[in-house]
Amino acid sequence: MHRFLVQIFIGLIVILFNAPQVKAQKINQWMPDERVPGYLDGTFTPFLLADQNRTVHAFASQWVGDENRHLAIVYRQWSLMGGWTKPVDILLSPIEEARIQGAFLDSSGIMHLIFWGGSSRDAYIFYSKAPVEKADISSAWSEPIAIGERAVEPSSASLAGDDQGNLIVVYTGNMDGTGVYEVHSNDSGEHWSNSRSIFQTYDLSLAPYSLDTAMGHSGQLHATWNVITNLGGDNSVHYAKYDIEKNQWIELVMLNKRIDIEGYFGPSFPSIVDNGENVVIMYNNGNPFIGRPVNTGRPVQMVSISEDGGQTWNDPVVPFYRHLGRSGEHTLVVDGNHVIHAIFIQRIESSVEGENSVIGGIWHSSLQEGVWSNPDRFITSYAPHDVRAVISQGNVLLAMWREDPGTEQQHGIWYSYTILDGPELPVVVPPTQLVDSSVAPTSSAPSNSSFILTKIPETPAISLEDVPSEIVSNPAGPIIIAIVPVLLVLLGVVVMYQYYRSRNE
């Protein structure tokens, strides 16, 4: 018996100390990038959405099937401890292709999704929904319905919602002329309004693009987009606000316009957030200043900020005056401390004694007390393009991107993440998952309540201070942590056995 217990104890010790070890991750240090398995080389950067249960949901449009190929919506999940799940195709368009445009998870645990479906001559914005815990089951998604008429190319739309059952979709259409159109639902997607125009270009050679939305903290929706030419040139960037209670669009303004000089870049790819204090829009634009490291007219990141909920806007600024370039989409996200983070792809060019130097990569900066931090740089394995990001549980920043489409050979979708210097937010289990687990609502909840927010005290927030540094980034971390109490129990058994054995002798 004694020998048997000792062998088990020694075996567990060997497993513990021979588990694969990697360098511990420090706060604000990006992990080495990796290719996301299961995505095809030509797949566009997935749309990302985080819940309050330590999970990121990723939606992408990808070709499926062999002989009869379809561009379908593909879904998967990511978590800090579990990594990536396998991709699953969940939705096909009723007509032609299905191009993902956005998703929203409401507080009742329902995932809402929109996609562009059709062809260049006949297309719609389609809507479907499913319980979040069944999002990887195609049969759980409702039959897609057309909610946006006359959607046009280049396809662009955005979806936002609140905890009161309101869903708002803005999209590029041409029902009454090329412009931005809106549809909304006040009952969690059961019924939808007719499409209505909120912005017109009044020019057949111009079209809205890169629509993005952010729900405000006062029952209002913020929307932004840029206007492009039929030749792909960037013309202007715009903002509008929607009052949900009044069902009215207000504060429709043009924030910036291309300087009409040859060689100047115009506004492109706006991204918008509202952290409760400021509404912030970041976009790529031609540098309007002279005497700076980036030549006048060349593409830089520009920021417009409103301190009063979108009523007025400060003069646009160039926060990263040394950074140059345009590489598709960039993103703004808000962490658990309401700090705004910018993720963008640019380069720094310099020349020393005739030698040219280029420092490229993905850059990250945060906005605190009105000041942008000096961007930290993340070096990727291949030239990145169209970066998207999301913050999980308030302090895990996940970024995904595709390889620059201008390269000869594509290498699919890549990702990295960093842990921000802030607390993890409390875990909230989706109410639909509680129902499936036969957990009844508390007696204090109103009988007509549409959702139940349940914090789970049994699952404490993960803190790097609570886990040994050498285990934080170890793929075998969960196993190691689970083995520790077993080792302690076995050690106690061995000690007691030895004690009673010596006493009997």
KOLFIMAR-331743 format. One record per residue (C-alpha): x, y negated, z. Coordinates in steps of 0.05 Angstrom, whole numbers. Example, Ala and Ser with C-alpha at 12.3 -4.5 7.8 and 13.67 -1.06 7.14 Angstrom:
// KOLFIMAR-331743
+--------+--------+--------+
:     c1 :     c2 :     c3 :
+--------+--------+--------+
:    246 :     90 :    156 :
:    273 :     21 :    143 :
+--------+--------+--------+
//
This chain:
// KOLFIMAR-331743
+--------+--------+--------+
:     c1 :     c2 :     c3 :
+--------+--------+--------+
:      0 :      0 :      0 :
:     56 :    -48 :     20 :
:     95 :    -34 :    -44 :
:     32 :    -42 :    -87 :
:     15 :   -110 :    -57 :
:     87 :   -134 :    -65 :
:     87 :   -113 :   -138 :
:     23 :   -151 :   -151 :
:     50 :   -212 :   -116 :
:    116 :   -211 :   -155 :
:     78 :   -200 :   -220 :
:     34 :   -261 :   -209 :
:     95 :   -303 :   -191 :
:    128 :   -282 :   -256 :
:     66 :   -302 :   -296 :
:     63 :   -368 :   -260 :
:    134 :   -389 :   -274 :
:    139 :   -360 :   -344 :
:     76 :   -393 :   -370 :
:     91 :   -439 :   -430 :
:    115 :   -506 :   -404 :
:    113 :   -573 :   -440 :
:    135 :   -640 :   -416 :
:     87 :   -673 :   -369 :
:     46 :   -730 :   -399 :
:     56 :   -798 :   -369 :
:      2 :   -851 :   -365 :
:     -6 :   -888 :   -431 :
:     41 :   -841 :   -467 :
:     14 :   -811 :   -532 :
:     19 :   -736 :   -541 :
:     54 :   -711 :   -604 :
:      5 :   -710 :   -662 :
:    -24 :   -645 :   -687 :
:    -65 :   -624 :   -747 :
:   -137 :   -608 :   -730 :
:   -149 :   -537 :   -754 :
:   -208 :   -522 :   -799 :
:   -212 :   -587 :   -838 :
:   -197 :   -587 :   -913 :
:   -140 :   -629 :   -940 :
:   -187 :   -680 :   -971 :
:   -235 :   -689 :   -912 :
:   -247 :   -760 :   -890 :
:   -234 :   -780 :   -818 :
:   -291 :   -752 :   -774 :
:   -341 :   -796 :   -737 :
:   -328 :   -791 :   -662 :
:   -376 :   -796 :   -603 :
:   -363 :   -782 :   -529 :
:   -414 :   -758 :   -478 :
:   -409 :   -765 :   -402 :
:   -391 :   -692 :   -393 :
:   -317 :   -695 :   -414 :
:   -333 :   -676 :   -486 :
:   -320 :   -711 :   -552 :
:   -367 :   -694 :   -610 :
:   -338 :   -698 :   -681 :
:   -379 :   -701 :   -745 :
:   -349 :   -697 :   -815 :
:   -372 :   -687 :   -886 :
:   -337 :   -628 :   -917 :
:   -347 :   -581 :   -976 :
:   -374 :   -513 :   -956 :
:   -388 :   -450 :   -995 :
:   -349 :   -416 :  -1051 :
:   -387 :   -412 :  -1116 :
:   -446 :   -456 :  -1096 :
:   -410 :   -513 :  -1061 :
:   -445 :   -566 :  -1019 :
:   -420 :   -628 :   -984 :
:   -447 :   -613 :   -914 :
:   -444 :   -643 :   -845 :
:   -393 :   -605 :   -804 :
:   -393 :   -608 :   -727 :
:   -344 :   -590 :   -673 :
:   -323 :   -611 :   -602 :
:   -259 :   -631 :   -566 :
:   -242 :   -635 :   -493 :
:   -178 :   -650 :   -455 :
:   -176 :   -581 :   -423 :
:   -208 :   -539 :   -478 :
:   -181 :   -570 :   -542 :
:   -219 :   -562 :   -608 :
:   -277 :   -515 :   -621 :
:   -285 :   -484 :   -690 :
:   -321 :   -527 :   -743 :
:   -393 :   -508 :   -759 :
:   -434 :   -534 :   -818 :
:   -500 :   -557 :   -788 :
:   -536 :   -599 :   -841 :
:   -546 :   -602 :   -916 :
:   -577 :   -660 :   -953 :
:   -645 :   -648 :   -985 :
:   -614 :   -679 :  -1048 :
:   -542 :   -674 :  -1071 :
:   -488 :   -694 :  -1021 :
:   -491 :   -706 :   -945 :
:   -444 :   -762 :   -923 :
:   -442 :   -773 :   -848 :
:   -454 :   -845 :   -828 :
:   -463 :   -844 :   -752 :
:   -491 :   -810 :   -690 :
:   -518 :   -831 :   -623 :
:   -528 :   -791 :   -559 :
:   -585 :   -816 :   -515 :
:   -592 :   -808 :   -440 :
:   -643 :   -753 :   -448 :
:   -591 :   -708 :   -480 :
:   -614 :   -714 :   -552 :
:   -563 :   -724 :   -608 :
:   -588 :   -769 :   -664 :
:   -553 :   -768 :   -732 :
:   -557 :   -805 :   -798 :
:   -526 :   -789 :   -865 :
:   -526 :   -815 :   -936 :
:   -556 :   -764 :   -983 :
:   -565 :   -764 :  -1057 :
:   -527 :   -788 :  -1118 :
:   -504 :   -855 :  -1147 :
:   -573 :   -863 :  -1180 :
:   -619 :   -838 :  -1125 :
:   -600 :   -838 :  -1051 :
:   -630 :   -846 :   -982 :
:   -609 :   -851 :   -910 :
:   -631 :   -787 :   -876 :
:   -643 :   -775 :   -802 :
:   -641 :   -712 :   -758 :
:   -635 :   -696 :   -684 :
:   -619 :   -638 :   -637 :
:   -606 :   -625 :   -563 :
:   -533 :   -640 :   -551 :
:   -519 :   -571 :   -521 :
:   -544 :   -539 :   -586 :
:   -510 :   -587 :   -633 :
:   -468 :   -531 :   -661 :
:   -529 :   -490 :   -681 :
:   -556 :   -510 :   -749 :
:   -627 :   -485 :   -734 :
:   -630 :   -532 :   -674 :
:   -628 :   -593 :   -718 :
:   -694 :   -622 :   -741 :
:   -711 :   -623 :   -815 :
:   -676 :   -684 :   -845 :
:   -725 :   -740 :   -863 :
:   -712 :   -800 :   -908 :
:   -716 :   -864 :   -867 :
:   -677 :   -913 :   -911 :
:   -699 :   -924 :   -982 :
:   -655 :   -942 :  -1041 :
:   -588 :   -932 :  -1007 :
:   -532 :   -950 :  -1055 :
:   -459 :   -937 :  -1065 :
:   -410 :   -951 :  -1036 :
:   -449 :   -915 :   -980 :
:   -447 :   -949 :   -913 :
:   -493 :   -947 :   -852 :
:   -491 :   -950 :   -776 :
:   -535 :   -922 :   -720 :
:   -544 :   -949 :   -650 :
:   -593 :   -938 :   -593 :
:   -610 :   -949 :   -520 :
:   -640 :   -912 :   -460 :
:   -711 :   -935 :   -477 :
:   -721 :   -893 :   -539 :
:   -700 :   -948 :   -588 :
:   -659 :   -929 :   -649 :
:   -635 :   -980 :   -700 :
:   -603 :   -964 :   -768 :
:   -571 :  -1015 :   -815 :
:   -550 :   -994 :   -884 :
:   -530 :  -1019 :   -953 :
:   -589 :  -1017 :  -1000 :
:   -621 :  -1051 :  -1060 :
:   -696 :  -1043 :  -1050 :
:   -707 :  -1118 :  -1059 :
:   -638 :  -1135 :  -1082 :
:   -569 :  -1114 :  -1059 :
:   -559 :  -1127 :   -985 :
:   -564 :  -1101 :   -914 :
:   -628 :  -1066 :   -895 :
:   -654 :  -1043 :   -827 :
:   -702 :   -990 :   -801 :
:   -718 :   -975 :   -728 :
:   -754 :   -926 :   -684 :
:   -784 :   -941 :   -615 :
:   -799 :   -869 :   -597 :
:   -732 :   -832 :   -602 :
:   -737 :   -819 :   -677 :
:   -808 :   -791 :   -680 :
:   -833 :   -849 :   -723 :
:   -795 :   -901 :   -764 :
:   -810 :   -970 :   -790 :
:   -807 :   -989 :   -863 :
:   -742 :  -1015 :   -890 :
:   -733 :  -1090 :   -888 :
:   -679 :  -1136 :   -914 :
:   -637 :  -1175 :   -864 :
:   -583 :  -1200 :   -912 :
:   -578 :  -1210 :   -987 :
:   -517 :  -1222 :  -1031 :
:   -558 :  -1252 :  -1087 :
:   -503 :  -1229 :  -1134 :
:   -502 :  -1163 :  -1172 :
:   -427 :  -1162 :  -1169 :
:   -426 :  -1163 :  -1092 :
:   -447 :  -1110 :  -1041 :
:   -443 :  -1102 :   -965 :
:   -395 :  -1049 :   -938 :
:   -364 :  -1024 :   -873 :
:   -426 :  -1035 :   -831 :
:   -414 :  -1027 :   -756 :
:   -459 :  -1038 :   -696 :
:   -452 :  -1044 :   -620 :
:   -508 :  -1044 :   -569 :
:   -505 :  -1105 :   -524 :
:   -518 :  -1106 :   -449 :
:   -581 :  -1149 :   -454 :
:   -627 :  -1110 :   -500 :
:   -595 :  -1136 :   -563 :
:   -557 :  -1103 :   -620 :
:   -495 :  -1133 :   -652 :
:   -481 :  -1117 :   -725 :
:   -424 :  -1135 :   -772 :
:   -404 :  -1120 :   -844 :
:   -360 :  -1146 :   -899 :
:   -379 :  -1161 :   -971 :
:   -339 :  -1131 :  -1029 :
:   -338 :  -1142 :  -1104 :
:   -354 :  -1088 :  -1155 :
:   -279 :  -1085 :  -1168 :
:   -263 :  -1070 :  -1095 :
:   -241 :  -1139 :  -1074 :
:   -259 :  -1165 :  -1005 :
:   -300 :  -1228 :  -1002 :
:   -328 :  -1245 :   -932 :
:   -345 :  -1218 :   -863 :
:   -413 :  -1228 :   -829 :
:   -449 :  -1220 :   -762 :
:   -522 :  -1213 :   -741 :
:   -558 :  -1199 :   -676 :
:   -623 :  -1160 :   -666 :
:   -670 :  -1174 :   -608 :
:   -703 :  -1107 :   -594 :
:   -761 :  -1134 :   -552 :
:   -779 :  -1188 :   -603 :
:   -763 :  -1142 :   -663 :
:   -727 :  -1201 :   -693 :
:   -659 :  -1212 :   -727 :
:   -624 :  -1275 :   -705 :
:   -555 :  -1309 :   -707 :
:   -540 :  -1288 :   -779 :
:   -472 :  -1321 :   -794 :
:   -412 :  -1314 :   -839 :
:   -350 :  -1309 :   -795 :
:   -297 :  -1314 :   -848 :
:   -286 :  -1316 :   -923 :
:   -228 :  -1301 :   -969 :
:   -186 :  -1362 :   -987 :
:   -194 :  -1369 :  -1062 :
:   -121 :  -1367 :  -1079 :
:    -87 :  -1313 :  -1121 :
:    -52 :  -1262 :  -1077 :
:    -95 :  -1274 :  -1016 :
:   -129 :  -1214 :   -983 :
:   -200 :  -1221 :   -959 :
:   -237 :  -1196 :   -897 :
:   -246 :  -1120 :   -894 :
:   -265 :  -1063 :   -847 :
:   -295 :  -1101 :   -788 :
:   -302 :  -1063 :   -722 :
:   -345 :  -1090 :   -665 :
:   -353 :  -1078 :   -590 :
:   -388 :  -1111 :   -531 :
:   -356 :  -1100 :   -463 :
:   -408 :  -1140 :   -424 :
:   -367 :  -1203 :   -424 :
:   -347 :  -1214 :   -497 :
:   -368 :  -1191 :   -565 :
:   -305 :  -1176 :   -605 :
:   -298 :  -1164 :   -679 :
:   -231 :  -1142 :   -709 :
:   -221 :  -1141 :   -784 :
:   -165 :  -1142 :   -836 :
:   -155 :  -1208 :   -871 :
:   -104 :  -1250 :   -909 :
:    -57 :  -1288 :   -863 :
:    -78 :  -1362 :   -865 :
:    -16 :  -1388 :   -829 :
:     52 :  -1409 :   -855 :
:    120 :  -1402 :   -823 :
:    106 :  -1334 :   -792 :
:    138 :  -1266 :   -801 :
:     81 :  -1244 :   -847 :
:     76 :  -1284 :   -911 :
:     15 :  -1327 :   -923 :
:    -42 :  -1289 :   -955 :
:    -15 :  -1220 :   -937 :
:    -60 :  -1173 :   -896 :
:    -60 :  -1180 :   -820 :
:   -107 :  -1161 :   -764 :
:   -154 :  -1218 :   -746 :
:   -201 :  -1224 :   -687 :
:   -265 :  -1264 :   -676 :
:   -293 :  -1268 :   -605 :
:   -359 :  -1292 :   -577 :
:   -364 :  -1308 :   -503 :
:   -439 :  -1319 :   -502 :
:   -468 :  -1255 :   -533 :
:   -460 :  -1275 :   -606 :
:   -491 :  -1344 :   -603 :
:   -426 :  -1380 :   -618 :
:   -358 :  -1356 :   -641 :
:   -288 :  -1380 :   -625 :
:   -240 :  -1394 :   -682 :
:   -210 :  -1329 :   -709 :
:   -139 :  -1312 :   -686 :
:    -83 :  -1266 :   -709 :
:    -62 :  -1231 :   -644 :
:     -7 :  -1188 :   -676 :
:     30 :  -1239 :   -718 :
:     88 :  -1193 :   -736 :
:     44 :  -1136 :   -761 :
:     29 :  -1128 :   -835 :
:    -11 :  -1082 :   -879 :
:    -78 :  -1052 :   -894 :
:    -92 :   -978 :   -885 :
:   -167 :   -970 :   -884 :
:   -209 :   -967 :   -822 :
:   -186 :   -987 :   -752 :
:   -226 :   -984 :   -688 :
:   -244 :  -1020 :   -623 :
:   -266 :   -981 :   -561 :
:   -281 :   -997 :   -488 :
:   -255 :   -958 :   -429 :
:   -285 :   -946 :   -360 :
:   -257 :  -1011 :   -333 :
:   -291 :  -1050 :   -391 :
:   -223 :  -1063 :   -423 :
:   -224 :  -1067 :   -499 :
:   -173 :  -1025 :   -537 :
:   -153 :  -1035 :   -610 :
:   -125 :   -978 :   -652 :
:    -97 :   -998 :   -720 :
:    -47 :   -977 :   -774 :
:      4 :  -1028 :   -796 :
:     79 :  -1040 :   -803 :
:    132 :  -1090 :   -783 :
:    179 :  -1111 :   -838 :
:    246 :  -1145 :   -827 :
:    312 :  -1156 :   -862 :
:    380 :  -1159 :   -827 :
:    441 :  -1176 :   -869 :
:    405 :  -1155 :   -932 :
:    382 :  -1088 :   -903 :
:    306 :  -1080 :   -904 :
:    274 :  -1047 :   -844 :
:    202 :  -1021 :   -839 :
:    172 :   -999 :   -773 :
:    105 :   -965 :   -786 :
:     55 :   -922 :   -750 :
:     -8 :   -926 :   -709 :
:    -10 :   -984 :   -659 :
:    -49 :   -993 :   -595 :
:    -64 :  -1057 :   -557 :
:   -113 :  -1075 :   -502 :
:   -149 :  -1141 :   -488 :
:   -148 :  -1163 :   -415 :
:   -166 :  -1232 :   -389 :
:   -165 :  -1259 :   -459 :
:    -95 :  -1235 :   -476 :
:    -76 :  -1177 :   -523 :
:    -20 :  -1133 :   -497 :
:     43 :  -1122 :   -539 :
:     23 :  -1064 :   -584 :
:     54 :   -996 :   -567 :
:     72 :   -953 :   -627 :
:     56 :   -881 :   -642 :
:     96 :   -847 :   -697 :
:     56 :   -797 :   -739 :
:     80 :   -736 :   -777 :
:     52 :   -763 :   -842 :
:     31 :   -833 :   -867 :
:    -36 :   -846 :   -831 :
:    -99 :   -878 :   -859 :
:   -169 :   -893 :   -834 :
:   -160 :   -884 :   -760 :
:   -220 :   -874 :   -714 :
:   -219 :   -869 :   -638 :
:   -263 :   -856 :   -578 :
:   -254 :   -858 :   -502 :
:   -277 :   -797 :   -464 :
:   -299 :   -803 :   -391 :
:   -271 :   -873 :   -386 :
:   -197 :   -858 :   -389 :
:   -179 :   -808 :   -444 :
:   -166 :   -844 :   -510 :
:   -171 :   -797 :   -570 :
:   -151 :   -820 :   -640 :
:   -161 :   -784 :   -707 :
:   -138 :   -802 :   -777 :
:   -128 :   -774 :   -846 :
:    -65 :   -777 :   -887 :
:    -56 :   -836 :   -935 :
:    -96 :   -816 :   -997 :
:    -42 :   -848 :  -1040 :
:      8 :   -792 :  -1024 :
:     18 :   -735 :  -1072 :
:      0 :   -680 :  -1023 :
:    -53 :   -683 :   -968 :
:    -47 :   -650 :   -900 :
:   -117 :   -655 :   -872 :
:   -139 :   -689 :   -807 :
:    -92 :   -705 :   -750 :
:   -102 :   -727 :   -678 :
:    -68 :   -749 :   -614 :
:    -90 :   -774 :   -547 :
:    -66 :   -813 :   -487 :
:    -90 :   -819 :   -415 :
:   -104 :   -892 :   -397 :
:    -86 :   -923 :   -331 :
:   -155 :   -921 :   -300 :
:   -203 :   -875 :   -262 :
:   -245 :   -821 :   -294 :
:   -319 :   -837 :   -294 :
:   -368 :   -791 :   -257 :
:   -393 :   -731 :   -297 :
:   -465 :   -734 :   -321 :
:   -496 :   -670 :   -346 :
:   -545 :   -679 :   -405 :
:   -617 :   -670 :   -380 :
:   -632 :   -621 :   -436 :
:   -577 :   -576 :   -410 :
:   -607 :   -580 :   -341 :
:   -674 :   -557 :   -369 :
:   -642 :   -499 :   -405 :
:   -608 :   -480 :   -340 :
:   -676 :   -478 :   -304 :
:   -658 :   -537 :   -260 :
:   -723 :   -572 :   -242 :
:   -727 :   -648 :   -234 :
:   -725 :   -676 :   -164 :
:   -791 :   -693 :   -131 :
:   -772 :   -766 :   -128 :
:   -769 :   -772 :   -204 :
:   -831 :   -802 :   -238 :
:   -874 :   -751 :   -274 :
:   -868 :   -790 :   -339 :
:   -793 :   -798 :   -335 :
:   -760 :   -783 :   -402 :
:   -692 :   -766 :   -373 :
:   -656 :   -744 :   -310 :
:   -585 :   -767 :   -296 :
:   -553 :   -718 :   -250 :
:   -483 :   -728 :   -224 :
:   -447 :   -664 :   -206 :
:   -410 :   -670 :   -140 :
:   -383 :   -599 :   -146 :
:   -341 :   -620 :   -206 :
:   -293 :   -674 :   -181 :
:   -261 :   -722 :   -230 :
:   -193 :   -700 :   -257 :
:   -136 :   -743 :   -230 :
:    -64 :   -735 :   -250 :
:    -45 :   -747 :   -178 :
:    -82 :   -684 :   -158 :
:    -44 :   -638 :   -205 :
:     31 :   -624 :   -206 :
:     64 :   -664 :   -261 :
:     93 :   -602 :   -296 :
:     22 :   -573 :   -303 :
:    -14 :   -635 :   -329 :
:      2 :   -622 :   -402 :
:     13 :   -547 :   -398 :
:    -33 :   -506 :   -443 :
:    -35 :   -454 :   -388 :
:    -52 :   -506 :   -336 :
:   -123 :   -482 :   -319 :
:    -97 :   -410 :   -311 :
:    -40 :   -433 :   -266 :
:    -86 :   -474 :   -222 :
:   -134 :   -416 :   -216 :
:    -78 :   -368 :   -197 :
:    -53 :   -411 :   -138 :
:   -110 :   -393 :    -89 :
:   -104 :   -319 :   -109 :
:    -30 :   -321 :    -92 :
:    -45 :   -352 :    -24 :
:    -96 :   -298 :     -8 :
:    -49 :   -242 :    -29 :
:      7 :   -273 :     12 :
:    -39 :   -274 :     72 :
:    -56 :   -200 :     61 :
:     17 :   -181 :     57 :
:     34 :   -220 :    120 :
:    -23 :   -188 :    159 :
:     -5 :   -119 :    134 :
:     67 :   -128 :    155 :
:     45 :   -154 :    223 :
:     -1 :    -95 :    238 :
:     49 :    -45 :    211 :
:    106 :    -71 :    256 :
:     59 :    -72 :    315 :
:     38 :      1 :    305 :
:    110 :     22 :    298 :
+--------+--------+--------+
//
